[in-house]
Amino acid sequence: MVEDEVPSDGATQALPDQENVDLADRLMERFQPEGGQGLNAMLSNRAKSGAMVLAGLGFFIWITVFFNLDSTASSDDTILLNFAFHNIAIVVALLSFLAAIFSELGSERGRAAPSLMAGPMQFFAIIYVFEPLATGAMGDALTVEEGLWRSVRLLVIFGGAYYGARLIMEAYFLVWLRTFCDTFGFVPGAVQQGLAAAEPEPAEQDMVLELESVA
């Protein structure tokens, strides 16, 4: 973090750079915490909910994909990379999770690179989700019912991983915001006001003295 040292009331005060102030303002507007305690409660709820969603997703994958794995679920009947279905489930979860993380980083940080990485990940995850249904409808490797059941499971995995990752990233941003406020002494909800109050006022008295000495 870039810090500018600005004298205030005879002391040297470290102020955040404008990029971090803008990020803090965007996070304040997005989450609208009610003071420090509200921010802490929001952080805890996001982290707990994200962990619960990911734990539930892992349980769902184990029960519906890996538990009593049958021969049809392990057959290589996919177009992309010839992955088996249980491997596809893991790939979809990872792609969806990473796409959500990079998408959140690109959105809040205002960076193009994370969003450019998130786009292809999300695209290929969606392709994998609907590929079994298309294979069942247009090919002989799967029946329509088998393809639909696979696509439904992959869709749940895609949505659960994406939603869980967003909750984790929201918790991460809230941790950043709390650290920002604690470091620079800002009250949640008033970042720009706190920064403006920290700026030193022009020394008008010194200017008057200089003019008098010239006269």
Summary of the structure (lengths in Angstrom):
residues: 215
radius of gyration: 26.1
end to end distance: 46.2
largest distance: 99.4
contacts: 637
relative contact order: 0.16
helix: 75%
strand: 6%
